[in-house]
Amino acid sequence: MGAYFFAMPLNVEIKARCDDIRAVRTILEYEGADYRGLDHQVDTYFRVPQGRLKLREGELENALVFYEREDKKGPKDSKVILYTSQPDPHLKEALKAACGVLVVLDKLRHIYFIDNVKFHVDVVQDLGKFCEIEAIDSSGKIGKAKLLKQCCHYMEVLGIKDEDLISCSYSDLLLQKRKK
């Protein structure tokens, strides 16, 4: 399988703490979500002047991802540039040499889809359990209003409360924890 590049025009997403990931998985299965599997992922975040750049190394998903999004609780826009390929240690070494490593994250991720909405049910080493909802407009035809509506709908379906919402990335949470 060769590499490919994919730029998403728009992505509306949330991240939330999730004490009962079994309940979330049960609800997703009840809703008819397509389960793609459990992926052990190591995300290496690199130092960049703006946005975030990470190399994801997993069993199911492997990608170099650059993204920019607001750090705020609740649904937020995210602009993503995604380059997927097979794992390549030379790419990682080149990025380390050029940018430097900010932080490395290790997680187990259950991946689900309902139409254009992707769900992650994560156990992140040193951080805990989380759920992410990503309403994705890969064609540019869905629009922000519908993506926001989808994201809010699934927050309600999954019982995600405002106090569970996380405003920043896992990398930021891990860096904050290490400063303490």
Backbone bond lengths (Angstrom), bond angles and torsions (degrees), N, CA, C in turn:
res aa  C-N    CA-C-N  psi(-1)  N-CA   C-N-CA  omega(-1)  CA-C   N-CA-C  phi
1 M - - - 1.452 - - 1.515 108.70 -
2 G 1.298 118.04 126.74 1.453 122.64 179.61 1.517 111.45 -82.93
3 A 1.303 114.99 172.45 1.455 121.10 178.60 1.518 109.51 -78.56
4 Y 1.325 115.46 154.47 1.447 118.17 171.56 1.517 110.27 -146.45
5 F 1.330 114.31 155.85 1.448 123.86 -176.85 1.508 107.78 -109.96
6 F 1.321 115.81 139.23 1.452 120.11 -179.01 1.522 108.15 -144.73
7 A 1.299 117.73 120.26 1.462 121.64 175.81 1.513 108.70 -108.34
8 M 1.313 116.91 126.17 1.453 121.35 179.00 1.520 109.38 -92.35
9 P 1.323 117.57 123.73 1.451 118.90 177.49 1.526 112.47 -60.94
10 L 1.339 117.53 -37.52 1.463 119.32 -176.90 1.521 110.19 -158.08
11 N 1.304 113.71 143.29 1.450 122.45 -179.38 1.533 105.49 -145.33
12 V 1.335 117.85 123.92 1.464 121.55 174.97 1.520 106.62 -111.35
13 E 1.330 115.55 128.28 1.462 118.41 -171.54 1.515 113.07 -143.72
14 I 1.330 114.19 161.56 1.462 121.81 170.59 1.525 107.87 -136.43
15 K 1.319 114.23 157.23 1.464 122.41 172.81 1.517 105.52 -132.07
16 A 1.337 116.88 136.31 1.463 120.28 -178.02 1.520 110.98 -143.35
17 R 1.314 115.58 147.63 1.462 120.09 170.25 1.515 107.56 -65.63
18 C 1.320 115.77 148.20 1.465 120.00 -174.07 1.526 108.71 -148.27
19 D 1.313 116.04 100.26 1.462 119.42 -178.25 1.524 112.69 -69.65
20 D 1.338 116.67 -33.91 1.468 120.20 -174.52 1.533 110.40 -114.65
21 I 1.342 115.95 80.25 1.462 118.56 -178.38 1.522 112.07 -68.92
22 R 1.322 117.10 -25.58 1.467 119.75 176.90 1.529 110.43 -62.85
23 A 1.332 117.15 -41.65 1.466 121.07 178.96 1.526 110.77 -64.33
24 V 1.329 117.31 -42.02 1.475 121.13 178.99 1.525 109.84 -62.61
25 R 1.315 116.98 -44.62 1.464 120.30 179.48 1.532 110.76 -62.90
26 T 1.314 117.24 -39.69 1.471 121.60 178.67 1.526 110.63 -63.09
27 I 1.336 116.89 -43.57 1.469 120.82 178.73 1.526 110.38 -63.48
28 L 1.323 117.42 -44.05 1.463 120.30 179.31 1.522 111.08 -61.23
29 E 1.321 117.11 -41.56 1.469 120.12 177.70 1.522 110.70 -64.58
30 Y 1.333 117.32 -40.58 1.466 122.03 177.75 1.533 110.39 -62.44
31 E 1.324 117.03 -36.80 1.469 122.57 179.74 1.531 112.20 -75.41
32 G 1.331 117.18 -3.09 1.463 121.01 178.09 1.514 114.65 84.36
33 A 1.322 116.77 21.16 1.462 120.15 -179.48 1.520 110.75 -63.30
34 D 1.317 114.38 144.75 1.466 122.39 176.72 1.526 107.58 -84.93
35 Y 1.330 116.48 111.53 1.464 121.12 -179.22 1.517 109.19 -82.75
36 R 1.324 116.99 121.13 1.463 121.78 -178.59 1.520 112.51 -93.50
37 G 1.344 116.62 -17.16 1.454 119.22 175.73 1.512 113.76 129.43
38 L 1.332 113.62 178.19 1.454 122.74 176.48 1.517 107.97 -100.98
39 D 1.323 115.89 125.97 1.457 121.36 -177.23 1.524 109.66 -119.95
40 H 1.330 116.47 126.51 1.464 120.38 170.22 1.518 106.07 -86.67
41 Q 1.338 116.39 116.23 1.455 121.27 -174.33 1.527 110.60 -120.66
42 V 1.315 115.28 137.21 1.458 122.35 170.47 1.523 106.10 -116.03
43 D 1.322 115.89 118.90 1.467 122.19 179.60 1.524 108.48 -106.70
44 T 1.318 116.44 120.05 1.461 121.47 175.35 1.522 107.08 -102.14
45 Y 1.331 115.95 116.35 1.465 121.93 178.50 1.529 108.19 -93.23
46 F 1.327 114.87 135.90 1.451 121.10 -177.93 1.527 110.60 -108.41
47 R 1.310 115.37 154.90 1.468 121.40 177.90 1.527 108.60 -75.23
48 V 1.323 116.08 120.11 1.463 121.38 178.01 1.525 108.53 -137.08
49 P 1.347 117.80 153.70 1.464 120.33 -175.42 1.528 114.48 -69.74
50 Q 1.324 117.42 -23.20 1.472 120.14 177.78 1.509 108.86 -149.02
51 G 1.324 116.33 155.62 1.453 121.33 179.86 1.519 111.33 63.64
52 R 1.326 114.76 -158.65 1.464 121.82 179.18 1.525 108.66 -133.50
53 L 1.328 114.98 141.35 1.459 121.66 177.35 1.518 107.09 -128.33
54 K 1.349 115.18 123.41 1.464 119.21 180.00 1.513 110.05 -136.32
55 L 1.326 114.01 149.11 1.451 121.83 172.75 1.513 106.56 -107.69
56 R 1.331 116.04 116.51 1.465 121.60 179.00 1.517 108.55 -95.92
57 E 1.335 115.16 126.58 1.454 122.03 176.28 1.519 107.55 -120.76
58 G 1.328 115.77 111.96 1.454 120.51 -178.45 1.504 111.33 -139.09
59 E 1.305 114.07 -178.12 1.460 120.30 175.93 1.525 110.60 -86.20
60 L 1.340 117.07 -31.71 1.464 122.14 -179.91 1.526 112.50 -105.64
61 E 1.313 116.95 -36.92 1.457 121.25 -176.50 1.526 110.06 -123.94
62 N 1.328 115.04 130.19 1.459 122.80 175.71 1.513 107.00 -136.16
63 A 1.344 116.28 125.25 1.457 118.07 -176.93 1.519 111.20 -163.35
64 L 1.312 114.26 153.66 1.451 122.03 165.76 1.524 104.77 -99.92
65 V 1.328 116.82 124.38 1.459 121.27 -172.08 1.525 109.48 -127.11
66 F 1.319 115.31 124.25 1.466 120.94 168.79 1.511 106.58 -110.14
67 Y 1.347 116.56 131.58 1.459 118.44 177.93 1.514 111.49 -146.81
68 E 1.319 113.33 152.66 1.460 122.86 175.69 1.514 107.60 -129.55
69 R 1.345 115.00 132.34 1.457 119.92 175.76 1.515 108.63 -159.40
70 E 1.321 114.38 158.27 1.451 120.68 177.91 1.524 109.30 -69.09
71 D 1.323 115.62 148.43 1.455 120.29 170.79 1.519 107.21 -95.29
72 K 1.337 115.81 90.41 1.455 121.12 178.25 1.515 107.97 -148.11
73 K 1.321 115.35 153.12 1.456 119.79 177.34 1.517 108.70 -73.84
74 G 1.321 116.07 153.27 1.451 120.50 178.38 1.513 112.13 88.08
75 P 1.325 116.63 -179.31 1.462 120.66 -178.76 1.518 111.48 -59.46
76 K 1.331 114.86 135.09 1.466 120.17 -178.82 1.519 109.63 -142.83
77 D 1.319 114.73 149.15 1.465 121.24 176.20 1.520 108.90 -71.91
78 S 1.307 114.95 145.72 1.456 120.77 176.08 1.522 107.41 -140.06
79 K 1.316 115.74 128.05 1.463 120.98 175.55 1.522 107.01 -102.40
80 V 1.320 115.61 124.91 1.459 121.36 -170.55 1.525 110.47 -126.52
81 I 1.318 115.20 136.92 1.464 121.97 167.44 1.518 105.84 -119.48
82 L 1.325 115.29 123.09 1.464 121.95 -172.09 1.521 109.57 -122.16
83 Y 1.325 115.48 128.46 1.459 121.42 175.11 1.526 106.93 -122.95
84 T 1.312 117.05 113.83 1.462 119.95 -177.96 1.526 110.43 -106.49
85 S 1.330 113.84 145.55 1.459 120.51 177.06 1.519 108.04 -164.29
86 Q 1.281 115.78 177.85 1.462 120.73 174.28 1.524 108.48 -72.01
87 P 1.333 117.64 152.79 1.473 119.53 178.50 1.532 111.07 -54.83
88 D 1.336 115.09 138.81 1.453 120.73 -177.56 1.531 109.01 -144.38
89 P 1.326 117.77 106.13 1.471 119.52 -178.17 1.527 113.03 -61.38
90 H 1.341 118.17 -24.93 1.467 121.03 178.71 1.525 110.96 -67.67
91 L 1.341 116.90 -37.70 1.466 120.71 177.19 1.523 109.66 -62.80
92 K 1.315 116.82 -46.35 1.465 120.92 -179.57 1.529 110.78 -61.15
93 E 1.301 117.32 -43.76 1.466 120.64 -179.91 1.527 111.27 -65.12
94 A 1.327 116.94 -39.17 1.468 120.19 178.06 1.531 110.61 -63.85
95 L 1.324 117.05 -43.05 1.464 120.88 178.95 1.526 111.41 -66.12
96 K 1.324 116.66 -40.21 1.470 120.30 177.73 1.529 109.89 -61.13
97 A 1.332 116.48 -45.03 1.463 120.55 -178.17 1.530 111.22 -66.94
98 A 1.320 117.52 -40.16 1.458 121.43 -175.59 1.530 113.12 -77.92
99 C 1.335 116.70 -37.99 1.467 120.56 -170.74 1.522 114.35 -113.63
100 G 1.309 116.87 -33.20 1.458 120.84 -171.00 1.514 110.25 85.97
101 V 1.326 116.62 149.94 1.463 122.04 -178.65 1.521 109.73 -89.95
102 L 1.312 116.47 130.49 1.455 122.89 175.54 1.529 110.26 -85.63
103 V 1.337 116.22 -52.09 1.459 121.67 -178.26 1.528 108.78 -165.46
104 V 1.328 116.39 154.24 1.466 122.14 177.08 1.516 108.22 -119.57
105 L 1.318 115.15 131.65 1.458 122.74 -176.08 1.520 109.66 -117.51
106 D 1.325 117.08 136.41 1.466 122.50 179.64 1.521 107.85 -120.80
107 K 1.343 116.47 127.88 1.469 118.77 -177.64 1.521 111.74 -148.79
108 L 1.315 114.79 157.24 1.453 123.29 167.94 1.520 106.09 -105.83
109 R 1.326 117.11 128.27 1.458 121.71 -173.42 1.519 110.95 -129.14
110 H 1.334 115.60 122.41 1.466 122.07 169.23 1.521 106.24 -88.76
111 I 1.345 116.60 130.19 1.464 121.73 -174.86 1.532 109.41 -115.70
112 Y 1.334 115.22 128.52 1.464 122.73 179.12 1.523 109.27 -131.71
113 F 1.337 115.67 156.09 1.462 122.31 172.59 1.523 109.72 -135.06
114 I 1.325 115.54 141.02 1.466 123.20 163.67 1.525 104.60 -128.50
115 D 1.323 115.96 108.35 1.465 122.01 -175.46 1.526 109.58 53.22
116 N 1.335 117.74 -120.61 1.463 121.95 -177.56 1.535 112.93 -91.85
117 V 1.327 117.56 8.81 1.462 121.21 -177.72 1.523 109.32 -105.47
118 K 1.334 115.10 125.80 1.457 122.35 -179.45 1.527 108.92 -106.04
119 F 1.315 115.17 137.05 1.462 121.53 179.70 1.520 109.21 -120.23
120 H 1.323 116.02 135.91 1.455 122.46 173.78 1.520 107.46 -118.27
121 V 1.308 116.35 129.89 1.457 121.62 172.89 1.524 104.90 -116.94
122 D 1.340 115.36 108.87 1.460 121.78 -165.86 1.523 113.76 -115.91
123 V 1.318 114.22 144.75 1.463 122.26 164.50 1.525 105.06 -118.42
124 V 1.339 115.41 111.35 1.460 121.76 -173.77 1.526 108.71 -105.12
125 Q 1.323 115.21 124.38 1.461 120.56 -179.43 1.529 109.72 -56.89
126 D 1.316 115.57 132.04 1.468 125.25 178.52 1.525 114.53 71.41
127 L 1.335 118.71 1.05 1.465 120.67 179.94 1.520 113.60 -123.52
128 G 1.333 118.72 -36.27 1.460 120.13 179.87 1.513 113.84 120.19
129 K 1.342 114.75 -152.45 1.465 122.64 -172.71 1.528 110.09 -109.47
130 F 1.337 114.59 139.33 1.456 120.72 -175.61 1.524 111.04 -144.11
131 C 1.333 114.46 162.04 1.462 122.48 172.01 1.522 107.03 -131.01
132 E 1.325 116.03 137.39 1.463 121.15 174.99 1.522 108.82 -123.62
133 I 1.311 115.00 143.25 1.463 122.32 173.62 1.522 106.59 -122.50
134 E 1.332 116.99 126.48 1.459 122.08 177.76 1.524 108.98 -125.91
135 A 1.319 116.65 109.74 1.461 121.59 173.19 1.527 106.22 -89.20
136 I 1.328 116.32 116.74 1.464 122.68 -167.61 1.530 110.72 -112.45
137 D 1.325 115.43 130.06 1.461 121.57 174.35 1.528 107.97 -112.24
138 S 1.318 116.33 83.59 1.467 120.14 -177.92 1.522 112.44 -79.74
139 S 1.333 117.67 -17.08 1.466 120.77 -179.13 1.528 112.79 -95.61
140 G 1.326 116.39 -16.61 1.464 119.97 -175.55 1.514 112.94 79.22
141 K 1.344 117.43 11.34 1.471 121.27 -175.80 1.521 114.27 -109.26
142 I 1.327 118.37 -8.95 1.470 120.71 -175.70 1.517 110.78 -83.32
143 G 1.313 117.44 -48.14 1.461 122.04 177.60 1.515 113.30 93.78
144 K 1.326 113.76 152.85 1.458 121.31 -175.60 1.532 112.68 -62.69
145 A 1.327 117.34 -40.97 1.473 120.05 -176.89 1.527 111.15 -60.64
146 K 1.331 117.37 -44.15 1.463 120.33 -179.62 1.531 110.74 -69.41
147 L 1.335 117.51 -39.35 1.458 120.75 177.87 1.525 110.55 -60.62
148 L 1.309 116.72 -43.93 1.463 121.75 178.60 1.522 110.36 -62.69
149 K 1.322 116.64 -42.96 1.466 121.29 178.68 1.532 110.44 -62.05
150 Q 1.333 117.31 -42.88 1.465 120.99 178.41 1.527 111.26 -62.37
151 C 1.311 115.65 -45.49 1.460 120.55 -179.11 1.536 110.19 -60.82
152 C 1.301 117.44 -47.96 1.472 121.73 179.33 1.526 111.32 -63.58
153 H 1.323 117.38 -40.09 1.465 121.56 177.99 1.531 110.63 -58.33
154 Y 1.316 116.84 -48.59 1.468 119.34 -177.52 1.526 112.33 -73.65
155 M 1.326 118.18 -25.21 1.467 119.53 171.50 1.522 109.09 -60.73
156 E 1.324 115.85 -44.81 1.463 121.23 179.51 1.527 110.75 -65.59
157 V 1.328 117.42 -47.02 1.461 121.91 -179.73 1.530 111.14 -57.27
158 L 1.340 116.32 -41.46 1.466 121.20 -176.81 1.531 112.93 -86.11
159 G 1.337 117.00 -2.20 1.461 120.40 177.98 1.518 113.74 71.71
160 I 1.326 116.43 30.51 1.472 120.46 179.37 1.522 108.39 -82.15
161 K 1.330 115.18 123.70 1.465 121.79 -178.97 1.528 109.98 -97.79
162 D 1.320 115.67 158.16 1.466 120.97 -179.47 1.523 111.84 -55.68
163 E 1.334 116.87 -38.38 1.470 119.81 -178.07 1.526 112.92 -69.90
164 D 1.342 117.44 -14.15 1.470 121.29 177.82 1.524 112.63 -85.40
165 L 1.330 117.00 -16.38 1.457 121.80 -173.06 1.526 112.31 -68.84
166 I 1.320 115.01 143.61 1.457 123.49 179.15 1.524 107.32 -112.58
167 S 1.327 116.75 136.30 1.467 120.11 -175.70 1.521 113.63 -91.54
168 C 1.326 118.45 -15.19 1.462 120.22 -172.26 1.528 110.86 -126.53
169 S 1.322 115.62 -177.78 1.460 120.70 -178.22 1.524 110.65 -83.43
170 Y 1.331 115.59 165.55 1.462 120.16 174.58 1.528 110.60 -57.93
171 S 1.310 116.26 -37.72 1.475 119.39 -179.69 1.526 110.29 -60.33
172 D 1.332 117.41 -42.24 1.463 120.87 178.87 1.530 110.72 -65.00
173 L 1.332 116.91 -41.94 1.462 120.35 179.04 1.527 111.26 -61.59
174 L 1.320 116.27 -42.19 1.462 120.30 -179.63 1.531 110.40 -67.61
175 L 1.318 117.92 -41.05 1.465 121.07 177.47 1.530 111.19 -63.95
176 Q 1.342 117.03 -40.83 1.470 121.18 177.07 1.520 110.63 -62.18
177 K 1.320 116.84 -42.24 1.470 120.97 -179.03 1.528 110.78 -64.83
178 R 1.301 116.97 -39.08 1.472 120.71 -178.87 1.528 112.56 -69.62
179 K 1.351 117.67 -25.33 1.467 121.62 178.75 1.519 112.29 -73.27
180 K 1.333 116.05 -22.90 1.472 120.10 -177.45 1.494 112.52 -74.39
